[in-house]
Amino acid sequence: MSKNIWFDDLRAQQQALFETLNIKSSSVIENQINVAIDAGEHGNTLAAILNLNRIGLLRRDLSILETSNNHAYRALRRDLRNAKDQDGHFHGTRFELSVAAQLCLRGIGFTKQERPDFRVGELGIECTSCRKAGGKADAETKFLEAIAKKNAKPYGEKSSILKIDVTNLFFHDDLKEWQSLLDQLTNLARAEVEKTKYGAIGIYLFRQSQIRTYEIGYGFNIVIAKNAHTDVVAFLNQHYPNVGVTIPGPAIPKES
């Protein structure tokens, strides 16, 4: 693909997303496009393709919600429209969109709310993201801080699942050691879930396969508390049976 066609494709993706959100501009979305353009200009083809595909995945998730759960679509579309560069809201909303779209694809009915983020019958799902950008704290510390912050909320309970997007932590660490870091975070979650109000903790890492298919999406590990509510155990056994999945060969996107 020539550079001009590549850039035209990126701008077309941007315009299509603006039309979906019914906005004329968005600095945070434009920044995501510029990340992909910068990667392409510097010959980092894998990163450029990943970031282009990620914009496409965002559009796909919105489309899935629009047809499957219009209430959630309207709520998350509004959050994307209001997202700003500085507060990390865009990244958190993008993760919520992915979680919601995956629920739809699995045929799981749910309600979008605020506290927790989703309700599946009596079961709750709360989402959060770990961000290390510019900070001095190590990945493990940021991960534990994210768990502690959510555990302090009054709506945490053993019938709820806490899902944590840790992608940014991996971007800011040595990618050669990504599997080791994932194992460390999973072991931390296994210990911490027994101390929290939550019935389970999911560790989500966005990755792209480095083979030619360039498959993208979230891989995950999930740990379940020994005293988790039976609804949590039944839900995970039915819909997420591959607890402790191995995440193959990720290429982690830059998240400015």
Order of alpha helices (4+ residues) and beta strands (2+ residues): alpha-alpha-alpha-alpha-alpha-beta-beta-beta-alpha-beta-alpha-alpha-beta-beta-alpha
